[in-house]
Amino acid sequence: QYEFTRQWQNLKKEIHELGVHIIGDMPIYVAADSAEVWSSPHYFEMDENRQFTRVAGVPPDYFSSDGQLWGNPLYRWDRLEEDRYAWWIKRIQAALEIYDLVRIDHFRGFESYWAVPAGEKTARNGVWEKGPAMKLFRYILDAFPSAPIIAEDLGDINNDVRLFLQETGLPGMKVLQFAFDPYFDSTDRPHSFVRQCVAYTGTHDNNTLCGWLEQTEDAEWELVRDYFGLKDEHKTVKGPESPACRSAIRTLWQSVADLVVAPLQDLLGLGSEGRINTPGTIEGNWRFRVTQEQLDRLDSEWLAALNRVCQR
């Protein structure tokens, strides 16, 4: 850990000299066998024998009749509040020593979260509990006035969560691949963005743009095609000059979003072979490695020109 930290800090310094900043992920929950639980057991829902009484998950939905049973220990928000949420302040401070910006995963869990009795085989028998919401974030925003935090607000988001995020003033997320479901209205299309957001062509949990387009049904593809001014033959064109990838990236860059993100795979126009992670699966994830040959094909002049025109 010492050697990794030393090397990371040297790397971070060199990256900063290039004018580059690092965004890191921080999950809302910690692991059951983590140092955090070991060192501060009183902040988690545990009995006198240090056995968890309830664990985290998400309820059943259209995609899963059992919900998702994550198994992470839940917080004792009452005890954290007694200590003015000092544990959370320290956690965010530690993350900001590693990264420049922190994206907090499952941000909606601060407003309300799904609690499942320990020992359950599925997440069906959980209940919704209210989180600390602004009680916590008043302390966080006071400790970090510049608020270098991105709220991952994807998934099952209700109006209470939206109002909570709005009150924090933190940027939420928009994902282009979620924008073109022909049966639902979407706020993920670039014309409906608000400035206070971070917009992605796709995240690590999505397919690449080219891989996604190949799998779209006709109705969804027609929306994508017409929105970006594409032709039917563009649907399967890959590579750095892919018309679909370039048009999508250009449209994202032209939006009002404060920050825009395109994975390297989309700048290279890679297909599904470039996908990083498929949620709900175990095999074959986090294996993607870019090659020097692929990097040599990256059209940095096109990207630089786009940044210049869009003032990014």
JOFENJO-V965253 format. One record per residue. N is the residue number from 1. RES is the residue in three letters. D_CENTER is the distance of its C-alpha to the mean C-alpha in Angstrom with 1 decimal. Layout:
n=N res=RES d_center=D_CENTER
n=N res=RES d_center=D_CENTER
//
This chain:
n=1 res=GLN d_center=25.6
n=2 res=TYR d_center=27.9
n=3 res=GLU d_center=28.2
n=4 res=PHE d_center=24.5
n=5 res=THR d_center=24.0
n=6 res=ARG d_center=26.9
n=7 res=GLN d_center=25.8
n=8 res=TRP d_center=22.2
n=9 res=GLN d_center=23.7
n=10 res=ASN d_center=26.1
n=11 res=LEU d_center=23.4
n=12 res=LYS d_center=21.4
n=13 res=LYS d_center=24.8
n=14 res=GLU d_center=25.5
n=15 res=ILE d_center=22.2
n=16 res=HIS d_center=22.8
n=17 res=GLU d_center=26.3
n=18 res=LEU d_center=24.9
n=19 res=GLY d_center=23.0
n=20 res=VAL d_center=19.5
n=21 res=HIS d_center=16.9
n=22 res=ILE d_center=14.1
n=23 res=ILE d_center=10.5
n=24 res=GLY d_center=9.6
n=25 res=ASP d_center=7.3
n=26 res=MET d_center=9.3
n=27 res=PRO d_center=9.4
n=28 res=ILE d_center=11.5
n=29 res=TYR d_center=14.1
n=30 res=VAL d_center=16.3
n=31 res=ALA d_center=18.3
n=32 res=ALA d_center=21.8
n=33 res=ASP d_center=23.5
n=34 res=SER d_center=21.7
n=35 res=ALA d_center=23.6
n=36 res=GLU d_center=22.2
n=37 res=VAL d_center=23.9
n=38 res=TRP d_center=27.0
n=39 res=SER d_center=27.6
n=40 res=SER d_center=26.7
n=41 res=PRO d_center=27.5
n=42 res=HIS d_center=28.8
n=43 res=TYR d_center=25.3
n=44 res=PHE d_center=24.4
n=45 res=GLU d_center=26.0
n=46 res=MET d_center=28.7
n=47 res=ASP d_center=32.4
n=48 res=GLU d_center=35.3
n=49 res=ASN d_center=34.9
n=50 res=ARG d_center=31.3
n=51 res=GLN d_center=30.3
n=52 res=PHE d_center=27.1
n=53 res=THR d_center=28.2
n=54 res=ARG d_center=25.0
n=55 res=VAL d_center=21.6
n=56 res=ALA d_center=18.1
n=57 res=GLY d_center=17.0
n=58 res=VAL d_center=16.4
n=59 res=PRO d_center=19.5
n=60 res=PRO d_center=21.0
n=61 res=ASP d_center=20.0
n=62 res=TYR d_center=21.0
n=63 res=PHE d_center=19.3
n=64 res=SER d_center=20.5
n=65 res=SER d_center=23.8
n=66 res=ASP d_center=23.2
n=67 res=GLY d_center=19.7
n=68 res=GLN d_center=17.5
n=69 res=LEU d_center=19.2
n=70 res=TRP d_center=16.9
n=71 res=GLY d_center=19.8
n=72 res=ASN d_center=18.3
n=73 res=PRO d_center=20.8
n=74 res=LEU d_center=20.4
n=75 res=TYR d_center=21.3
n=76 res=ARG d_center=24.7
n=77 res=TRP d_center=23.6
n=78 res=ASP d_center=27.3
n=79 res=ARG d_center=28.0
n=80 res=LEU d_center=25.0
n=81 res=GLU d_center=26.3
n=82 res=GLU d_center=29.8
n=83 res=ASP d_center=28.7
n=84 res=ARG d_center=26.9
n=85 res=TYR d_center=23.5
n=86 res=ALA d_center=24.6
n=87 res=TRP d_center=22.6
n=88 res=TRP d_center=19.3
n=89 res=ILE d_center=20.6
n=90 res=LYS d_center=21.5
n=91 res=ARG d_center=18.2
n=92 res=ILE d_center=16.3
n=93 res=GLN d_center=19.3
n=94 res=ALA d_center=19.1
n=95 res=ALA d_center=15.5
n=96 res=LEU d_center=16.7
n=97 res=GLU d_center=19.6
n=98 res=ILE d_center=17.4
n=99 res=TYR d_center=14.9
n=100 res=ASP d_center=15.5
n=101 res=LEU d_center=12.3
n=102 res=VAL d_center=10.0
n=103 res=ARG d_center=6.5
n=104 res=ILE d_center=7.4
n=105 res=ASP d_center=5.8
n=106 res=HIS d_center=8.1
n=107 res=PHE d_center=9.4
n=108 res=ARG d_center=12.0
n=109 res=GLY d_center=13.7
n=110 res=PHE d_center=15.3
n=111 res=GLU d_center=17.1
n=112 res=SER d_center=18.1
n=113 res=TYR d_center=17.4
n=114 res=TRP d_center=19.0
n=115 res=ALA d_center=21.6
n=116 res=VAL d_center=23.5
n=117 res=PRO d_center=26.9
n=118 res=ALA d_center=26.9
n=119 res=GLY d_center=28.6
n=120 res=GLU d_center=27.5
n=121 res=LYS d_center=26.8
n=122 res=THR d_center=24.4
n=123 res=ALA d_center=22.2
n=124 res=ARG d_center=24.8
n=125 res=ASN d_center=26.8
n=126 res=GLY d_center=24.2
n=127 res=VAL d_center=24.4
n=128 res=TRP d_center=22.2
n=129 res=GLU d_center=22.6
n=130 res=LYS d_center=22.0
n=131 res=GLY d_center=19.9
n=132 res=PRO d_center=20.9
n=133 res=ALA d_center=19.0
n=134 res=MET d_center=20.8
n=135 res=LYS d_center=23.2
n=136 res=LEU d_center=20.6
n=137 res=PHE d_center=19.0
n=138 res=ARG d_center=22.4
n=139 res=TYR d_center=22.9
n=140 res=ILE d_center=19.6
n=141 res=LEU d_center=20.2
n=142 res=ASP d_center=23.8
n=143 res=ALA d_center=23.0
n=144 res=PHE d_center=20.5
n=145 res=PRO d_center=22.0
n=146 res=SER d_center=19.9
n=147 res=ALA d_center=16.7
n=148 res=PRO d_center=14.5
n=149 res=ILE d_center=11.5
n=150 res=ILE d_center=8.4
n=151 res=ALA d_center=7.7
n=152 res=GLU d_center=4.8
n=153 res=ASP d_center=7.8
n=154 res=LEU d_center=7.6
n=155 res=GLY d_center=10.5
n=156 res=ASP d_center=13.8
n=157 res=ILE d_center=14.0
n=158 res=ASN d_center=17.6
n=159 res=ASN d_center=19.6
n=160 res=ASP d_center=19.7
n=161 res=VAL d_center=16.0
n=162 res=ARG d_center=16.2
n=163 res=LEU d_center=19.2
n=164 res=PHE d_center=17.7
n=165 res=LEU d_center=14.8
n=166 res=GLN d_center=17.6
n=167 res=GLU d_center=19.8
n=168 res=THR d_center=17.4
n=169 res=GLY d_center=17.3
n=170 res=LEU d_center=13.7
n=171 res=PRO d_center=11.7
n=172 res=GLY d_center=9.3
n=173 res=MET d_center=7.4
n=174 res=LYS d_center=9.6
n=175 res=VAL d_center=9.5
n=176 res=LEU d_center=13.1
n=177 res=GLN d_center=13.5
n=178 res=PHE d_center=13.2
n=179 res=ALA d_center=16.0
n=180 res=PHE d_center=19.1
n=181 res=ASP d_center=19.9
n=182 res=PRO d_center=23.7
n=183 res=TYR d_center=24.1
n=184 res=PHE d_center=21.7
n=185 res=ASP d_center=21.3
n=186 res=SER d_center=17.9
n=187 res=THR d_center=16.6
n=188 res=ASP d_center=14.3
n=189 res=ARG d_center=17.4
n=190 res=PRO d_center=17.8
n=191 res=HIS d_center=21.1
n=192 res=SER d_center=19.6
n=193 res=PHE d_center=17.0
n=194 res=VAL d_center=17.6
n=195 res=ARG d_center=17.7
n=196 res=GLN d_center=15.4
n=197 res=CYS d_center=12.0
n=198 res=VAL d_center=9.8
n=199 res=ALA d_center=10.4
n=200 res=TYR d_center=9.4
n=201 res=THR d_center=12.0
n=202 res=GLY d_center=9.6
n=203 res=THR d_center=6.7
n=204 res=HIS d_center=8.0
n=205 res=ASP d_center=8.5
n=206 res=ASN d_center=10.5
n=207 res=ASN d_center=14.1
n=208 res=THR d_center=15.2
n=209 res=LEU d_center=16.7
n=210 res=CYS d_center=20.1
n=211 res=GLY d_center=19.4
n=212 res=TRP d_center=17.9
n=213 res=LEU d_center=20.9
n=214 res=GLU d_center=23.4
n=215 res=GLN d_center=22.3
n=216 res=THR d_center=22.3
n=217 res=GLU d_center=25.2
n=218 res=ASP d_center=27.9
n=219 res=ALA d_center=27.0
n=220 res=GLU d_center=23.3
n=221 res=TRP d_center=24.6
n=222 res=GLU d_center=27.2
n=223 res=LEU d_center=24.8
n=224 res=VAL d_center=22.7
n=225 res=ARG d_center=26.1
n=226 res=ASP d_center=27.6
n=227 res=TYR d_center=24.6
n=228 res=PHE d_center=24.4
n=229 res=GLY d_center=28.2
n=230 res=LEU d_center=28.1
n=231 res=LYS d_center=30.9
n=232 res=ASP d_center=30.9
n=233 res=GLU d_center=31.6
n=234 res=HIS d_center=28.4
n=235 res=LYS d_center=26.3
n=236 res=THR d_center=27.0
n=237 res=VAL d_center=27.5
n=238 res=LYS d_center=25.4
n=239 res=GLY d_center=25.5
n=240 res=PRO d_center=24.7
n=241 res=GLU d_center=26.9
n=242 res=SER d_center=25.3
n=243 res=PRO d_center=26.2
n=244 res=ALA d_center=23.2
n=245 res=CYS d_center=20.6
n=246 res=ARG d_center=22.5
n=247 res=SER d_center=22.9
n=248 res=ALA d_center=19.3
n=249 res=ILE d_center=18.3
n=250 res=ARG d_center=21.3
n=251 res=THR d_center=20.5
n=252 res=LEU d_center=17.0
n=253 res=TRP d_center=18.7
n=254 res=GLN d_center=21.4
n=255 res=SER d_center=19.3
n=256 res=VAL d_center=19.4
n=257 res=ALA d_center=15.7
n=258 res=ASP d_center=15.8
n=259 res=LEU d_center=13.5
n=260 res=VAL d_center=12.9
n=261 res=VAL d_center=11.3
n=262 res=ALA d_center=13.0
n=263 res=PRO d_center=12.7
n=264 res=LEU d_center=16.2
n=265 res=GLN d_center=16.9
n=266 res=ASP d_center=16.9
n=267 res=LEU d_center=19.1
n=268 res=LEU d_center=21.3
n=269 res=GLY d_center=21.4
n=270 res=LEU d_center=20.9
n=271 res=GLY d_center=21.1
n=272 res=SER d_center=19.5
n=273 res=GLU d_center=20.9
n=274 res=GLY d_center=18.1
n=275 res=ARG d_center=15.3
n=276 res=ILE d_center=13.4
n=277 res=ASN d_center=12.5
n=278 res=THR d_center=13.8
n=279 res=PRO d_center=12.6
n=280 res=GLY d_center=15.8
n=281 res=THR d_center=17.7
n=282 res=ILE d_center=19.0
n=283 res=GLU d_center=20.9
n=284 res=GLY d_center=20.1
n=285 res=ASN d_center=16.4
n=286 res=TRP d_center=15.3
n=287 res=ARG d_center=18.8
n=288 res=PHE d_center=18.2
n=289 res=ARG d_center=20.3
n=290 res=VAL d_center=21.2
n=291 res=THR d_center=25.0
n=292 res=GLN d_center=27.2
n=293 res=GLU d_center=28.7
n=294 res=GLN d_center=25.4
n=295 res=LEU d_center=24.7
n=296 res=ASP d_center=28.3
n=297 res=ARG d_center=27.6
n=298 res=LEU d_center=24.8
n=299 res=ASP d_center=26.3
n=300 res=SER d_center=25.5
n=301 res=GLU d_center=28.2
n=302 res=TRP d_center=26.6
n=303 res=LEU d_center=23.3
n=304 res=ALA d_center=25.3
n=305 res=ALA d_center=27.3
n=306 res=LEU d_center=24.4
n=307 res=ASN d_center=23.0
n=308 res=ARG d_center=26.5
n=309 res=VAL d_center=27.2
n=310 res=CYS d_center=24.0
n=311 res=GLN d_center=24.4
n=312 res=ARG d_center=21.1
//
